[in-house]
Amino acid sequence: MKKKILVAVDGSVYSSNSLDYLIRLFRENDAFDIDLFAAVSAGSKDQSWMNEVDPHRIENTVVLQRKAIAAKYLKDARMRLVRNGFAKENITSIVHASSQGITGSIYHFAKENLYDGILVGRRGVGRVGEMLLGSVSADLVRQCHEIPIWIIDGNVTSTRFLLAVHTCIHSLMAADHLSFILKDNPTAEVCIYHSRSAFGSTPSHSSKEEYHHYWGERWCDKNLDLETCLYKAHSQVLIQNGFPKERIIHITPRRGIHPSHDLLRQAKRYQCGTIAIGRRPRVDKGLFGGVSDRITRKAQNMAIWLVG
């Protein structure tokens, strides 16, 4: 089954870093359809917003210029991917002009077209003020909980992942997403780690019945190890979805000053280029969501995968 990834492109060095990340992980892998996406502002002061309600209205010169610049960025990005082993037929370039803002444009387009992930570089600012990926990444974290977001900061070279685990359904969902994306990757490794500082030192009171809807009673009875932070369950999700058992590493749970600090420290210690973390729904303002927000803000030369 092919994976469908939306890649935000704005011509900045940060956008370039996200392309490097994509190349390092998935070059010469035909299992991916890559949609390169450039969002430009259609503005509102000159009534160009009318283009969205009247498709026959002719776009003004400013919007056409923005779209032309965006098309150039997309062409360069596409050529770069092709040079590095991606098949031409698996890459699509999309310029999207909208008055709803860059973040809204990316989010709604991804949601409507059922992408498996959104890849965005952090703190990127393109040559045109309307094409920016700086605050966009932070806004996407706040708005988008339906689609996994991959946020790239700086130059990420390692193909080892730190999977932050906890006794909750969303954590297992992150493992499921990770295995779906990485099962065909010949070099990726996954380190499973539970931060006691992040989730408390006592086992969760969650019952196995809460997991039956997703994995079935028989599977849960066999694999759910609530008393050990679901290390076994996360491993089984990875293995059953095709990720090699020999490339799964269990890291002993430890305590830290703060969960985000602890997870970033362990990722650095074990040379992980990416941290994958499951998020509870947006209505939950508790600790887990705060951890993902802080990790996203503090990560340097690292990728963060947020799975809602």
C-alpha positions as CSV (number, residue, x, y, z in Angstrom):
1,M,0.0,0.0,0.0
2,K,1.4,3.4,-1.0
3,K,2.0,6.2,1.4
4,K,0.8,9.7,0.5
5,I,2.9,12.5,1.9
6,L,2.2,16.3,1.5
7,V,5.5,18.3,1.6
8,A,5.2,22.0,2.2
9,V,7.7,23.9,0.0
10,D,8.6,27.6,0.1
11,G,12.1,27.9,-1.4
12,S,13.8,28.5,2.0
13,V,16.7,26.7,3.5
14,Y,14.3,25.2,6.0
15,S,12.2,23.8,3.2
16,S,15.4,22.5,1.7
17,N,16.2,20.7,5.0
18,S,12.9,18.9,4.9
19,L,13.6,17.7,1.3
20,D,17.0,16.4,2.5
21,Y,15.2,14.5,5.3
22,L,12.8,13.0,2.8
23,I,15.7,11.9,0.6
24,R,17.7,10.4,3.4
25,L,14.8,8.2,4.5
26,F,12.9,7.3,1.4
27,R,15.1,7.6,-1.7
28,E,14.6,4.9,-4.3
29,N,11.4,3.8,-2.5
30,D,8.4,3.4,-4.9
31,A,6.0,3.0,-2.0
32,F,5.6,6.8,-1.6
33,D,3.6,9.3,-3.5
34,I,5.0,12.8,-2.8
35,D,2.9,15.9,-3.3
36,L,4.9,19.0,-3.2
37,F,2.7,21.8,-2.0
38,A,3.2,25.6,-2.2
39,A,0.6,27.8,-0.6
40,V,0.4,31.5,-1.6
41,S,-1.9,34.2,-0.4
42,A,-4.7,35.3,-2.6
43,G,-5.1,38.4,-0.4
44,S,-8.4,40.1,0.4
45,K,-7.8,43.8,0.1
46,D,-8.1,43.7,-3.7
47,Q,-11.1,41.2,-3.6
48,S,-9.0,38.4,-5.0
49,W,-10.7,36.2,-2.5
50,M,-13.6,36.2,-5.0
51,N,-11.5,33.6,-7.0
52,E,-12.6,31.0,-4.4
53,V,-16.3,31.6,-5.0
54,D,-16.1,32.4,-8.6
55,P,-13.7,30.1,-10.5
56,H,-14.2,32.1,-13.7
57,R,-12.8,35.3,-12.2
58,I,-9.4,36.2,-13.6
59,E,-6.7,36.3,-11.0
60,N,-4.9,39.6,-10.5
61,T,-1.3,40.2,-11.5
62,V,0.1,40.0,-7.9
63,V,-1.4,36.5,-7.3
64,L,-0.2,35.3,-10.7
65,Q,3.3,36.5,-9.8
66,R,3.2,34.7,-6.5
67,K,2.1,31.5,-8.2
68,A,4.8,31.8,-10.8
69,I,7.5,32.0,-8.0
70,A,5.9,29.1,-6.2
71,A,5.9,27.0,-9.3
72,K,9.6,27.6,-9.7
73,Y,10.2,26.5,-6.1
74,L,8.2,23.3,-6.8
75,K,10.1,22.6,-10.0
76,D,13.4,22.9,-8.3
77,A,12.2,20.6,-5.5
78,R,10.9,18.1,-7.9
79,M,14.1,18.0,-9.8
80,R,16.1,17.5,-6.6
81,L,14.0,14.5,-5.6
82,V,14.3,12.9,-9.0
83,R,18.1,13.4,-9.0
84,N,18.1,11.5,-5.7
85,G,16.2,8.4,-6.7
86,F,12.5,9.4,-6.6
87,A,10.4,8.3,-9.6
88,K,9.0,11.2,-11.6
89,E,5.6,9.6,-11.8
90,N,5.4,9.5,-8.0
91,I,5.8,13.3,-7.5
92,T,3.1,15.9,-8.0
93,S,3.5,19.6,-7.8
94,I,0.6,21.7,-6.4
95,V,0.3,25.5,-6.2
96,H,-2.6,26.6,-4.0
97,A,-3.8,30.2,-3.8
98,S,-6.2,30.9,-1.0
99,S,-7.3,33.7,1.3
100,Q,-7.5,31.5,4.3
101,G,-3.8,31.8,5.2
102,I,-0.8,29.5,4.7
103,T,-1.5,27.2,7.6
104,G,-5.2,26.9,6.8
105,S,-4.4,26.2,3.2
106,I,-2.0,23.3,4.1
107,Y,-4.2,21.9,6.8
108,H,-7.5,21.9,4.9
109,F,-5.9,20.6,1.7
110,A,-4.2,17.7,3.6
111,K,-7.4,16.9,5.4
112,E,-9.6,16.9,2.3
113,N,-7.2,14.7,0.4
114,L,-6.5,12.1,3.2
115,Y,-2.7,12.3,3.4
116,D,-0.7,9.9,5.6
117,G,1.6,12.7,6.7
118,I,2.4,16.4,6.4
119,L,6.1,17.3,6.1
120,V,7.1,20.9,7.0
121,G,10.4,22.6,7.8
122,R,10.5,24.7,10.9
123,R,11.2,28.5,11.0
124,G,11.4,28.7,7.2
125,V,10.8,32.0,5.5
126,G,10.7,32.2,1.7
127,R,11.7,35.1,-0.5
128,V,8.1,36.1,-0.8
129,G,6.5,37.1,2.5
130,E,3.3,35.2,1.8
131,M,5.2,31.9,1.6
132,L,6.5,31.1,5.0
133,L,7.0,28.0,7.1
134,G,8.1,29.5,10.4
135,S,5.0,30.1,12.4
136,V,3.2,27.7,10.1
137,S,4.7,24.7,11.8
138,A,3.6,25.9,15.2
139,D,0.1,26.7,13.9
140,L,-0.2,23.3,12.3
141,V,0.7,21.6,15.6
142,R,-2.2,23.5,17.2
143,Q,-4.7,22.9,14.5
144,C,-4.0,19.6,13.0
145,H,-4.7,16.5,15.0
146,E,-6.2,14.3,12.3
147,I,-3.1,13.9,10.2
148,P,0.5,13.1,11.4
149,I,2.8,16.1,11.2
150,W,6.5,15.7,10.6
151,I,8.4,18.8,11.6
152,I,12.0,19.2,10.5
153,D,14.5,21.4,12.3
154,G,17.9,21.8,10.8
155,N,20.0,19.1,9.3
156,V,18.8,15.6,10.4
157,T,21.2,12.8,9.5
158,S,20.3,9.9,11.7
159,T,17.7,7.3,10.6
160,R,17.1,6.1,14.1
161,F,13.8,7.0,15.8
162,L,12.9,7.4,19.4
163,L,9.3,6.3,20.0
164,A,8.0,7.9,23.2
165,V,5.6,5.4,24.7
166,H,2.9,5.6,27.3
167,T,-0.1,3.5,28.4
168,C,-2.6,5.2,26.1
169,I,-4.2,4.4,22.8
170,H,-2.6,7.4,21.1
171,S,0.9,6.1,21.9
172,L,0.1,2.8,20.1
173,M,-1.3,4.8,17.2
174,A,2.1,6.4,16.9
175,A,3.7,3.0,16.7
176,D,1.3,2.0,14.1
177,H,2.0,5.1,12.0
178,L,5.8,4.5,12.4
179,S,5.6,0.9,11.3
180,F,3.4,1.8,8.3
181,I,5.9,4.4,7.1
182,L,9.2,2.7,7.9
183,K,8.6,-1.0,7.3
184,D,10.3,-0.9,3.8
185,N,13.2,1.3,5.0
186,P,16.4,-0.8,5.1
187,T,18.2,1.3,7.7
188,A,15.7,2.7,10.1
189,E,15.8,1.7,13.8
190,V,13.3,2.4,16.5
191,C,14.2,3.0,20.1
192,I,11.2,2.5,22.5
193,Y,11.4,4.7,25.5
194,H,9.1,5.6,28.4
195,S,9.9,8.8,30.3
196,R,8.8,8.5,33.9
197,S,9.2,12.2,34.3
198,A,6.7,12.7,31.5
199,F,4.1,10.2,32.6
200,G,4.5,9.5,36.2
201,S,6.2,6.7,38.1
202,T,3.1,4.6,38.7
203,P,1.3,2.5,36.1
204,S,-1.7,3.9,34.4
205,H,-5.1,2.8,35.6
206,S,-6.3,2.3,32.0
207,S,-8.2,-0.9,31.4
208,K,-7.6,-3.3,28.5
209,E,-11.2,-2.9,27.4
210,E,-10.4,0.6,26.1
211,Y,-8.0,-0.9,23.5
212,H,-10.4,-3.6,22.2
213,H,-12.0,-1.4,19.7
214,Y,-8.7,-0.9,17.9
215,W,-6.8,-4.1,18.3
216,G,-9.4,-6.7,19.4
217,E,-9.8,-8.6,22.7
218,R,-7.7,-11.5,21.8
219,W,-4.7,-9.4,20.7
220,C,-5.0,-7.2,23.8
221,D,-5.2,-10.2,26.2
222,K,-2.0,-11.5,24.6
223,N,0.1,-8.3,24.2
224,L,-1.1,-5.5,26.4
225,D,1.4,-5.0,29.2
226,L,0.0,-2.1,31.1
227,E,2.2,-2.6,34.1
228,T,5.4,-2.1,31.9
229,C,4.2,0.9,29.9
230,L,3.2,-1.2,26.9
231,Y,6.8,-1.9,25.8
232,K,5.7,-5.3,24.5
233,A,2.5,-3.9,22.9
234,H,4.4,-1.2,21.0
235,S,7.0,-3.8,19.8
236,Q,4.2,-6.1,18.6
237,V,2.5,-3.3,16.7
238,L,5.8,-2.6,14.9
239,I,6.6,-6.2,14.2
240,Q,3.1,-7.2,13.0
241,N,3.1,-4.3,10.6
242,G,6.3,-5.5,9.0
243,F,9.0,-3.6,10.9
244,P,12.1,-5.9,11.6
245,K,12.3,-7.1,15.2
246,E,16.1,-6.9,15.2
247,R,15.9,-3.2,14.6
248,I,13.8,-2.5,17.7
249,I,15.7,-1.3,20.8
250,H,14.2,-1.1,24.3
251,I,15.6,1.7,26.5
252,T,15.2,1.4,30.2
253,P,12.7,4.0,31.6
254,R,14.4,6.9,33.4
255,R,13.5,10.0,35.3
256,G,14.3,13.5,34.1
257,I,13.8,17.1,35.1
258,H,11.0,17.6,32.6
259,P,9.5,15.2,30.1
260,S,10.4,17.2,27.0
261,H,14.0,17.7,28.3
262,D,14.2,14.0,29.1
263,L,13.0,12.8,25.7
264,L,15.3,15.2,23.9
265,R,18.2,14.1,26.1
266,Q,17.6,10.4,25.4
267,A,17.2,11.0,21.7
268,K,20.6,12.7,21.7
269,R,22.1,10.0,23.8
270,Y,21.0,7.2,21.5
271,Q,21.7,9.2,18.4
272,C,18.1,9.4,17.2
273,G,17.3,11.9,14.4
274,T,13.5,11.7,15.0
275,I,11.2,11.6,18.0
276,A,7.8,10.1,17.4
277,I,5.1,10.9,19.9
278,G,1.3,10.2,20.0
279,R,-1.0,13.1,21.0
280,R,-4.3,13.0,22.7
281,P,-7.3,14.8,21.0
282,R,-7.2,18.6,20.9
283,V,-9.8,18.9,23.6
284,D,-7.3,17.5,26.1
285,K,-5.1,20.2,27.6
286,G,-3.2,17.9,29.8
287,L,0.4,17.0,30.2
288,F,0.9,14.8,27.1
289,G,-0.1,17.7,24.7
290,G,2.2,20.0,26.6
291,V,5.1,17.6,26.2
292,S,4.7,17.5,22.4
293,D,4.5,21.3,22.2
294,R,7.6,21.8,24.2
295,I,9.6,19.1,22.3
296,T,8.6,20.8,19.0
297,R,9.8,24.2,20.2
298,K,13.1,22.9,21.7
299,A,14.2,20.4,19.2
300,Q,17.4,21.3,17.2
301,N,18.7,19.4,14.2
302,M,16.0,16.9,14.8
303,A,12.6,15.8,13.4
304,I,9.5,15.5,15.4
305,W,6.6,13.3,14.3
306,L,3.3,14.1,16.0
307,V,0.6,11.5,15.6
308,G,-2.9,12.6,16.7
